[in-house]
């Protein structure tokens, strides 16, 4: 039932009316639609300025807010935090369980060398790959939960992580969270962006150290001495540094011995951290740089696709490597970064600059991410 500004009692009488709304917006009608509150009327100031005035007050009241332009005026739309998230998040739970199964299968067959016939005869044999699953999902979920916690702290409407099941070589394509509504400030944008890489890197270092400390596993003789193709995961500098610090090898001269698969969880953490820190679009690095340097982030983002294409060209023409030796990998990410750069970054409502402590944290985080980079991370080679 609509409520008019003349004070007529209605079902919408309990809606928030913060002072900036009364000061800068003439409310003609209030409606409740699908859990949202719509204030129909006319703004006294430009739309973007109105939004900057309204966001802090509505957030204090527990609402995210947008301004829509209609034919005869404006509509302020206030959405309660958590709107639409009541009950059990079945999609998140379903994807997580599917990814547990996919990583158990990939871990058992690809990293613990359990024969496919044995898995078919007794699927429970996949459970021996639980350390691999725990390592991979532990790193990815810690990264995304870092974003989630920071988002909730700043009152940003964020979803729980969505984990994406896949096949080889890791059993997953990673995890993402959804952020609805607008970022209230550059400070919030930075904190949400940097929390994932920091949390993920801490988990990555722990998982890598644990994996390096575990005993190697046995490779079946027929696989160790046979011919064919295999995927080689080269060591990023961070992995080598951790191995050197704890005095553990990253490989063995005996082909029948292989490092423990838990190390792959650390490798995945380093690789996904590196990609997420690309300073483009709405990747973590894009959020951080947008918060650190402001709108100039788009200039930096425009250079990223060219840099990735240049790496692919150098590997192919300068070092003679093929598509399956990381040339295709960097070319793919060049195309992908071009697409997300085109969509643009997140734009916070409050453009107040960051203080030097956050800028220092950002620089250090990008420095740690650089330790996860190497020109040829993946190669498909003949054994």
N, C-alpha and C positions, 0 to 999 in steps of 0.2 A: 504494500500500500504506500503510495507516494506521500512524502511530507513536504509541505510548502514552507517557505521561510517565515510565513506569518505566525508560526508557532502552533498550528493546528496539531493536536495529538495524533499520533499514528504509530504503527509498528516500528518505524524507523527512528523513533525519538531517542534511542540509545546509541546512535552512531556518533563517532568522534567528530568534534568540531574544534580543532586546535586554532589558536589565535591567528596564525598566518592565513588560514583559510578564510576567516572572517575579515581579515584586513585587506587581502589582495584578490579576493574572489567573491563575486556576487552570486550567492546560491539561490536559485529559483526553485529547485526541486531536488529531493533526495530519494533515491530508489535503492532497494536491495535486490540484487539479481545474482543467483547462483553463489551466495555467500559473500559476494563483493558489495561494496557500497559505492554508488554512482552519484556524484554531486553535479547536477546539471545547472549551468549558468554562464557567467561571462567573467573572464580574467581582466583585471585592471592593469596587468603588466605583461610583458612578453612571455610566451609559453615556457621557454627554457628557464627564465628567471623565476617564474612561478614555481616550477618544479624544484629548483634549488631551495626556495623558501619553505616548501611544503614537506620535503623529504624528511628532515630531522624531526619535525614535530609528529608526523604520522608514524615514523619508526618508533618514537618514544611511546606511542599509543599501541604499538604492535601491528602496524600495517605497512605494507609496501604500497607505493603510490605511482600512478602514471597520469599524464594529462593527454586527453584526446581532443582534437579539433573537429567540430561538427559544423553543419551548414549554418546554424544560427547561433554559434557560441562555442563553449568548451565543456568538456566533461572531465571531472577529476575522479579517477577510479582508484579506490582504496581496497587492497586485497589483504586479508589477515595472514600473518606469517603461518606457514604450515598448511595453508588452504589446499585441499585436495590430497593431503597426505595422511588422512585418518586411517586407522586400521593397519593391518600387516602389509608391508610393501612386498607383495607377492612377486612382482617382476624382479626386484632386486634379489629376493631369496631364490627364485627359480634360476636366474642367471648364475648366481653364486654356486648353487648345487651342480648345475651343468658344467661349470668350470672346474669344480672339484673332480668330477668324473673325467673330464677331458684331460686334465693335468695328471691324474692318476694313470690313465691309459698311456699317454705320451711318456710319462716318466718310467712306467714299467717296461714298455716295449722299446722305447728309444734310448733310455739312459741306464736302466737296470738290466737290459738284455733278456727280458723274459720272453720266451717264444710266443708268437701269436697263437699257436695251437694250444698252448698251455693257458693263455688268457681266455680263449674261447671255451675250453673245457671247464675252467674254474675262474670266473671273473674276480673272485676274492683275492687271487694272486696279485692283482693290481695294488692291493693295500701295502705291499712292501715298498711302494714308491711314495708313501706318505711324507717322508722327509723332503722329497723334491717338491711335492704339492705345497707343503707348509712353507718352504723357502720362497717359492715363486709368488704364491698368493699373499704370504706375509709381507713381502716387500711392496707389492702393488697396493694391497689394502692399507698398509701404513701410510703410503704416499697419499692416497685419496682421503683417508680419514684425517690427515693433516689439514687438507683443504676444508673438510667438513667442519672440524672443530673451530678453525679460524673463521669460517663463514658464520657459524652460529654465534660465535663470540661477538661478531660485529653486526648481528641482526640481519644477515643476508639470507634469503630463502634458498637453501641448498638442499639437494637430494642426498640420500644415501648412495654409496658407490654402486655403479653398474659394472660388473665384471663380464668380459666378453670371452666366451669359450671359443676355442679354435683347435687346430690340429698341430702338426709339427712346425717348429721344433720345441715349442714351449707349452702347448696346450691352451694358450690364451693369447689374445691380442692386446691385453692390458685392461685397464679399468678407467671409468670416467665418472664424474658427478655432473649434475645439472644445476646451474645457477639461474634462478628466476628473478626477474625484476632488475633494478639498477643498483650499481655499487654506490654507497653513500659518499665515499671519499677516496682520495688517492691512498690514504693510509690504509683503509680497509682493503682496497684493491691489491696493494702490495702485500699485506699480511696474508690474505687468502692465496695469492699467487705463490709466495715464498714458502708457506707452511708445508705444502706438499713435497717439494724437492728436499727441504731440510729433514722432514720426518722420514722420507724415503731413503735419503743418503745415510742417515743413522742406522736404519734397518738394514740397508745394503752392506755397510761395513761390518755389522754384527753377523749377518748371515754368511758373508764371505769368509770372515775369520773362523766361524764355526765349521764351514765346509772344508776349508784348508786344513783344519785340525783333525778331521775325521779320516779314518783309514781309507786307502784307495779301494776301489771295487775291481773284481776280476772280469776281464773281457773274455768271452768264449774264444777258444783257440781258433775255431774256424773263421771267426770274424776278425781276429787280430792278424791272422796270416793271409786272409783272403784278399781278393781284388775287388774293385768297385769304386763307387763314389761315396764321399762322406762330407759332412758339413764341419768346417773348422771355425771355432770361435776364438779369435785372437784376443790376447789380454790387453785391456785398456790400462793406462798408466796407474790408475788407482788400485786395480787388482794386483798389479805387480808390487806396488808399494806396501799393500797389506801383507802380501806373501813374504816380502823381505823383512817386514817388521816383526812377524811372528816366526820367521825362519822355516817356512814350509814351501815345498815345491808346487809349481802349477802344472807340472807334467812329469811323466816317468819315461825313462828310456826303454823299459820293458813294454812292448805293445800289448801284453796281456793284463796290464794294470792301467787304470784310469782314475783320475781324480774323482772324488765323491760328487755325485750329482747335485748336492746342496749348493755347491759353488755356482751352479748355473743360476740359482736364484739371485745370487749377488751380481752375476753378469747381466741378468735381465734388469735388475735395479739400476745398474750403471747405464745401460743402453737407453732405457726409457727415460731416465733422468736427463740424459744428454738431449734427447729429442724434445722433451717437454720444455727444456730451457732455451729452445730457439726463440729469439726475441721477435715473434711474429704473431699477429692476430690475437686470439684468445687462448693460446698456449700459456703455460706458466711463465715462461720468459717474456711473452708479450705483455702479460699483466704487470710483471715486475718493471719492465722498462717503461711501460706507459705511466706507471706510478712514479718512477724515478725521474724521467725527463719530460713528462707531459705529452702534448700532441706531437712533438717531434719524433715520438716512437714510430710513427708511420713512415718516416724517412728511413729509419734504421730497418724497419720490416721490409721495405722495398728492396733492400740489398740482399736479403737472405736467400731468395730463390736463385739469384745469379751466383751467389757463393756456392750453393749446393750443386748447381749445374757445373760450375767450374771445377769442383772436386771430382765429379763424375768424368768430366772431359780429361782432366789430368791423369786420372787412373787409367782411362782407356787409351788415350793417345800418347801420354807421356810414359806410362809404365807398362802398356800393352796388356792390361787386365780386361777380362770379359765381363758381361753383364752379371754373371754369377759370382763375381769376385768383388762385390760391393759397388760396382759401377751402377747396376740397376737400382740398388738400394738408395744411393744418393740422388739418382735421377728421379726416382719415385718421390722422395721427400722434397725435391725441388718443385715438382708439380703440385704436391700437396700443400707446401708452404705458400705457393703462389695463390692457391684457392683461398686459404684461410687469411692470407694478407689482404686479399680483395674484399673479404667480408668485414675487415676492420677490427680494431681493438674494442675492449670495453671502455666506456667513457663514464667516469665517476661524476657525481653531482657536485661535490666539493673539490675544487682544483687547488686547494692549499698544498704547498710543497711539503715534501717529506723532510724530516730532520736528518742530520748527518748519521745518527746511529742506524737508521733503517737503510740509508744509502750504503753504509759500510757493510751491513748484512747482505745486501743485494750483490755488491761487488764480490764478497767472499763466496757467496753461493754460486755465482757464475764461475768463479775461479775453481771451486770444487767440481762443478760440472765439466770444466775444461779437462780435468783429469780423467774424465770418462770418455774422451774423444780419441779415436784413432782412425787413420785414413781407410784401413781395410779391416772392419770389424768381423766380417763374415766372408768365408770363401767356401766354395764347393770344389773339392779337389779329388783327384783320383788316387786311390790307395794302392 
